[in-house]
Amino acid sequence: ADLGLMATNPDYKAEKEKCASFFRSFPSSTGDGFKYLDMLQEIADRQRETLVIDLSDLAEHCGSDNALQTFQEDVQSNTRRYISLFSQCADELMPERSYGAVEEDSFDVLTRQREQAGPDGETGEDVPRVLPEILKRRFRVFFKPGGKAATRTIRSIKAAEIGHLVTFKGICTRVGDVKPLLEVACFTCDGCDFEVYQEVLGDSFNPVSKCPSSYCNSRRGGAQPQLFLETRASKFIKYQEVKVQEISEDVPVGHIPRSLTIQVKGDLTRSMGPGDVVSITGIFLPKPFTGFKAMHAGLVANTYVEAMAVTQCKTRYSDFTVSSEDMKKLKQHRKGADIYGRLAQSIAPEIFGHADIKKALLLLLCGGVTRRLGDGIKIRGDVHICLMGDPGVAKSQLLKHIITVAPRGVYTTGRGSSGVGLTASVARDTVTGEMILEGGALVLADNGICCIDEFDKMDESDRTAIHEVMEQQTVSIAKAGITTTLNARTAVLAAANPAYGRYNVAATPQENINLPAALLSRFDLMWLILDTASAEGDIALAHHVLHVHREGRPPALSFTPIVSHELRAYIAHARSFHPFVPESLTEYIAGAYAEMRQDEIEQGEKAMGYTTARTLLSILRLSEALARLRWSSEVIEDDVNEALRLMKMSKVSLEDTLQDQGPKVDPITAVYMAIRDWADKEGTGEVPYERATALLISKGHSKDVLDACLDEYASLDVWLLDSQRNITFV
């Protein structure tokens, strides 16, 4: 108990009466009846097993009466005692079960038999059988924090909070199995069949060794009858142990993250998994070391938190429910022009430029459709992107921002990650001593995004751990007698520097990228970002950065950026669609893929990537992600063109640099050559305007360039244009 309470020597009978008056008088939100009496009726009717007391209700109740001014503070500073007081009041106020509400179960039959069992017939007088209240209780009392409860960091919970109710935020690193915990032990005497009940309060207890019945006490001589633990008549509850670690933002520089052990009991078990960011309300309690450890520890005690309420801070997309109010806002956003561009620009608006990279990151958040075939083969839907660029092009900032937008994300760096830290390690459980698996970064980011910075600085042996995750989306383990496969359905976003620190234009792309082909082919988009000097671009960038420093916010865009939680809601709704590729597009996609392969053969050593069958799947994944953004269930040709354009744009900064050094081909000439090549290949002299547009957008040209090209070559009488701007070669 708190020192202040000890000094005043509280009257717990009066405190219990306060608890009872709270139950009896607090009205329900609808206005008819009483909230907690209705809950007790549900418990009596077996419709619920928890009695959740909301602290904001308690504060409201205390505010109406001056005599209860300190009651809420007392409850929060001496929570363990008040749980037993509230439980006793609930037992006394428990109403009768509604007629025909539910059939009796074995527990009810057992309880009735125990209460009806008379004294021992041998002697006519006996010790009455005392049934502990906790044995008859079919509910647990939990305290739920009010809306104004301040969330603390794990580091700020000190010794002064022992026994208090605390609310803190952390990330689950290890979740133990759910095991039965003995709450009331029942012993049966083998001499007279007398039942003895013993309540277990701590982690350990001394079993009763002597039968208290008068029959056994009156026996003289001979061996004393033994007491046996009877599991069927004992009471067990669900028990789980969880390790919660400090969130990385709360850890001071140069410190190791603190962790706390959480004991979860009853209905709260299985409410969190590894990698979940949770807000936990619980009682901070000491736990003295026992057995051999106590000799080393001396007077030092360990601490743990007994959980009262668990709230998920970041939900997965699958658990995300979009409220009707948010849905209205999202539909308003959709009505505006170019929703795709506006969503992309809402990602990290304080970072200048990188419009196409932000579009690619938006598709990474959306993802394609994971397909499971009849024979068990799985084709992944997650999009993987690698940003390779010169120093100072805001790669790491983009990664950090994506972590905040994604509902589940893990950020790690190349040098600080070993192969085991990324996949899974085998450790010994401190409680049971069994060998258990601890998931690494990729497993913790399951159904989310794993951002790996400084990807090029990783050791080759550690980088191979990622190969399986990126294509099969599993982590296979065979160590310390544990052979298993863990799910790692993760989208990987990697950032790396070229081999020479900066991109060396004189060397081939393969020498610069310096990543094995097996890994490169697994990335859907390999984005090269070169830092090239240009007077206009540099001045615009400088103005943007100075504005952010001066005002503390990015310069105003032509529209209001969509805030993070709305963006998350939009993507969550988009991910509920499962688009497919119609048969009419198969020829078009196959032709585009074959053309990419042909271009790569022609470029030879100067090829900027590896085009494999995985590239074809990448086109499909990006097209599906674009269809999801449109909230559509079917991929259209524009989606495929945009996917091809992004693949083209991912190498555009390098192409621009190479063109600056070599002979320049102006865009209008390039557009003319592309249209002429297509007409020659098809053996036709007529090119429809829609076909020309689709052809050139996939090659990275804009409509303005196409229109300028059509007008220029029409004035030179190379081709004729009709009213719909369809082309006919002369």
RAPEUR-V202989 format. One record per residue. N is the residue number from 1. NEAR is the number of other C-alpha atoms within 12 Angstrom. Layout:
N;NEAR, N;NEAR
This chain:
1;24, 2;25, 3;17, 4;14, 5;19, 6;14, 7;10, 8;12, 9;14, 10;20, 11;14, 12;23, 13;16, 14;17, 15;29, 16;26, 17;23, 18;31, 19;36, 20;26, 21;25, 22;34, 23;37, 24;25, 25;24, 26;31, 27;22, 28;17, 29;12, 30;10, 31;10, 32;12, 33;17, 34;20, 35;25, 36;35, 37;31, 38;28, 39;31, 40;38, 41;29, 42;25, 43;31, 44;32, 45;24, 46;26, 47;19, 48;20, 49;23, 50;30, 51;37, 52;32, 53;35, 54;30, 55;30, 56;21, 57;28, 58;35, 59;29, 60;21, 61;27, 62;26, 63;16, 64;16, 65;17, 66;12, 67;14, 68;24, 69;18, 70;23, 71;33, 72;34, 73;21, 74;34, 75;39, 76;37, 77;30, 78;34, 79;37, 80;31, 81;27, 82;35, 83;32, 84;25, 85;27, 86;37, 87;33, 88;29, 89;32, 90;39, 91;30, 92;21, 93;25, 94;30, 95;21, 96;18, 97;19, 98;17, 99;12, 100;11, 101;15, 102;15, 103;14, 104;17, 105;11, 106;12, 107;20, 108;21, 109;15, 110;20, 111;24, 112;16, 113;16, 114;25, 115;19, 116;13, 117;18, 118;20, 119;23, 120;21, 121;16, 122;18, 123;17, 124;13, 125;15, 126;22, 127;21, 128;21, 129;25, 130;23, 131;28, 132;24, 133;23, 134;30, 135;31, 136;29, 137;32, 138;30, 139;34, 140;31, 141;39, 142;34, 143;37, 144;32, 145;34, 146;24, 147;13, 148;13, 149;20, 150;16, 151;25, 152;22, 153;31, 154;35, 155;26, 156;20, 157;29, 158;19, 159;17, 160;17, 161;28, 162;29, 163;32, 164;35, 165;43, 166;41, 167;36, 168;40, 169;37, 170;42, 171;43, 172;34, 173;35, 174;36, 175;32, 176;35, 177;24, 178;23, 179;19, 180;20, 181;25, 182;29, 183;31, 184;32, 185;34, 186;33, 187;30, 188;30, 189;26, 190;22, 191;24, 192;28, 193;25, 194;35, 195;37, 196;35, 197;35, 198;30, 199;27, 200;24, 201;16, 202;16, 203;19, 204;17, 205;16, 206;13, 207;21, 208;22, 209;18, 210;24, 211;31, 212;31, 213;31, 214;24, 215;26, 216;28, 217;18, 218;17, 219;18, 220;11, 221;9, 222;9, 223;11, 224;20, 225;24, 226;23, 227;27, 228;26, 229;24, 230;23, 231;18, 232;17, 233;30, 234;32, 235;32, 236;25, 237;28, 238;23, 239;27, 240;30, 241;37, 242;41, 243;36, 244;39, 245;34, 246;32, 247;30, 248;24, 249;19, 250;22, 251;19, 252;15, 253;9, 254;8, 255;12, 256;14, 257;22, 258;24, 259;29, 260;35, 261;36, 262;42, 263;39, 264;38, 265;35, 266;32, 267;26, 268;32, 269;28, 270;23, 271;28, 272;37, 273;31, 274;30, 275;41, 276;39, 277;34, 278;35, 279;36, 280;46, 281;40, 282;42, 283;39, 284;36, 285;33, 286;26, 287;23, 288;22, 289;19, 290;19, 291;12, 292;10, 293;14, 294;15, 295;13, 296;13, 297;15, 298;14, 299;14, 300;15, 301;19, 302;21, 303;24, 304;32, 305;38, 306;38, 307;44, 308;42, 309;40, 310;39, 311;26, 312;26, 313;24, 314;28, 315;28, 316;29, 317;30, 318;21, 319;18, 320;25, 321;20, 322;27, 323;16, 324;11, 325;13, 326;22, 327;22, 328;16, 329;21, 330;31, 331;20, 332;16, 333;26, 334;23, 335;14, 336;16, 337;13, 338;15, 339;27, 340;36, 341;30, 342;30, 343;40, 344;35, 345;35, 346;37, 347;43, 348;37, 349;32, 350;29, 351;34, 352;34, 353;28, 354;34, 355;25, 356;34, 357;43, 358;36, 359;36, 360;45, 361;48, 362;42, 363;47, 364;47, 365;51, 366;49, 367;45, 368;40, 369;36, 370;31, 371;21, 372;12, 373;10, 374;8, 375;8, 376;8, 377;13, 378;18, 379;25, 380;33, 381;38, 382;45, 383;47, 384;49, 385;46, 386;43, 387;44, 388;45, 389;39, 390;30, 391;24, 392;20, 393;27, 394;31, 395;39, 396;32, 397;24, 398;36, 399;40, 400;29, 401;30, 402;39, 403;33, 404;28, 405;37, 406;41, 407;36, 408;40, 409;39, 410;41, 411;39, 412;33, 413;30, 414;28, 415;21, 416;20, 417;30, 418;28, 419;29, 420;28, 421;27, 422;41, 423;39, 424;37, 425;29, 426;24, 427;21, 428;16, 429;19, 430;15, 431;18, 432;13, 433;10, 434;16, 435;19, 436;26, 437;34, 438;31, 439;34, 440;34, 441;42, 442;47, 443;44, 444;38, 445;42, 446;35, 447;35, 448;42, 449;45, 450;47, 451;44, 452;43, 453;33, 454;33, 455;40, 456;31, 457;27, 458;28, 459;20, 460;21, 461;15, 462;22, 463;33, 464;23, 465;33, 466;46, 467;31, 468;27, 469;38, 470;40, 471;34, 472;26, 473;36, 474;29, 475;36, 476;26, 477;25, 478;15, 479;17, 480;15, 481;13, 482;19, 483;16, 484;18, 485;21, 486;29, 487;26, 488;37, 489;35, 490;44, 491;47, 492;51, 493;51, 494;47, 495;42, 496;42, 497;37, 498;33, 499;26, 500;24, 501;21, 502;24, 503;31, 504;24, 505;29, 506;16, 507;20, 508;23, 509;30, 510;25, 511;22, 512;30, 513;38, 514;28, 515;31, 516;20, 517;20, 518;21, 519;34, 520;33, 521;28, 522;39, 523;44, 524;48, 525;48, 526;41, 527;40, 528;41, 529;36, 530;34, 531;28, 532;25, 533;14, 534;14, 535;10, 536;11, 537;16, 538;16, 539;14, 540;16, 541;25, 542;17, 543;20, 544;25, 545;23, 546;19, 547;19, 548;19, 549;14, 550;12, 551;14, 552;12, 553;18, 554;26, 555;24, 556;16, 557;17, 558;12, 559;18, 560;16, 561;26, 562;31, 563;24, 564;24, 565;25, 566;29, 567;39, 568;37, 569;38, 570;41, 571;41, 572;33, 573;31, 574;36, 575;38, 576;28, 577;28, 578;29, 579;32, 580;28, 581;31, 582;19, 583;14, 584;14, 585;22, 586;20, 587;15, 588;27, 589;33, 590;21, 591;19, 592;32, 593;30, 594;19, 595;22, 596;29, 597;24, 598;17, 599;20, 600;19, 601;17, 602;13, 603;16, 604;16, 605;16, 606;22, 607;24, 608;40, 609;40, 610;34, 611;32, 612;24, 613;18, 614;28, 615;32, 616;33, 617;36, 618;40, 619;43, 620;46, 621;42, 622;48, 623;47, 624;45, 625;47, 626;50, 627;38, 628;36, 629;43, 630;36, 631;27, 632;23, 633;24, 634;28, 635;37, 636;31, 637;33, 638;28, 639;35, 640;41, 641;38, 642;38, 643;42, 644;42, 645;32, 646;37, 647;39, 648;33, 649;33, 650;37, 651;31, 652;27, 653;29, 654;32, 655;26, 656;26, 657;24, 658;25, 659;16, 660;17, 661;13, 662;11, 663;10, 664;15, 665;17, 666;16, 667;24, 668;25, 669;20, 670;20, 671;34, 672;33, 673;22, 674;28, 675;37, 676;28, 677;18, 678;25, 679;22, 680;15, 681;14, 682;12, 683;12, 684;17, 685;21, 686;25, 687;33, 688;25, 689;23, 690;21, 691;24, 692;35, 693;32, 694;33, 695;38, 696;34, 697;31, 698;34, 699;33, 700;31, 701;33, 702;23, 703;23, 704;16, 705;23, 706;34, 707;25, 708;20, 709;33, 710;37, 711;23, 712;20, 713;26, 714;22, 715;13, 716;14, 717;15, 718;19, 719;25, 720;24, 721;26, 722;17, 723;10, 724;13, 725;24, 726;24, 727;34, 728;26, 729;25, 730;15
